[in-house]
């Protein structure tokens, strides 16, 4: 009976020893006020016995949703960025950027390493030319284009200065000539209603021309294809379309294009003008077709335009390779000029 009577004493001592061992192994410490910080479990036990999550305590140990006592906290913003509070008055205290692009944050009980993709240095002129050479070797350097004279029927290979939905500028017999686009053709695998396209990215204002049909970080970006620019389509796909953008061949996302057939003949012609005058040194702004009417480029008065439609104060036109708009006060129709003569 005496032997059995000592069991509660030994059991109590064993429990105390186990607690001491666990505390020794765990990352636990007491503060000067008698509270216990259990870093492994993320729990702070106050002197009154109440328990709190460490990441919900401020530097004074009270509940506030701020940083933990003596440590750092981190959270993700709605945009996916990571916000880190070091618990220091100086927000940059303990933050060090490493040579490999990562960031080390030292605060309180330890450090946090955040891996960040190193910023790539701009390509040197030699590296850029090498990239373009690789793109040309893969996608080709020239889109052969042919003009058929509507009167004689003669077919000639020509150089394209710029493309338009209604009229395009070409080099014909050593001279620039503005011709109907319907009289031009080029090798393409696109269906007939998609052989022409306009960059249609009103949100960003541009689309990337890429060397390969994907948007991986390793795929080279060749050029920014600007909003409302007219391009020749070489082949189409569900996600990516192969185009010729001012002589540079590559891929853009199909969703960034508005397609057209090469059959437009219903248009009028006009000239850029300032106060009704088509000759002079002043320039006119041509604007995008979206509701923002952002400025795309400016051209001197007298520049020829192709007019498709007029909506209120703006006309939808082709001018120098843009399918865009212009305020009617800067446009004079060629038939008006002829009647004035």
Secondary structure, DSSP 8 states (H G I E B T S, - for coil): -HHHHTHHHHHHHHHHHHHHHHHHHTTEEE-TTS-EEETTTTEEE-TTS-EEEGGGB-TTS-BSSS--TTS-EEEE-TTS-EEEE-SSSSTTTTEEE-TTS-EEEEETTEEEEE----------HHHHHHHHHHHHHHH-S---EEEE-TTT--EEEEEEEE--SSEEEEEETTEEEEEEGGGEEE---S-GGGSEEEE--TTTSEEEEESSSS--TTS-EEEEEETTBEEEEEE--SSEEEEEETTEEEEEEGGGEEEE-S-----EEEEE-BTTB-SSS-EEEEE-SSTT--EEEEEETT-EEEEEEEETTEEEEEETTEEEEEEGGGEEEHHHHHHH-
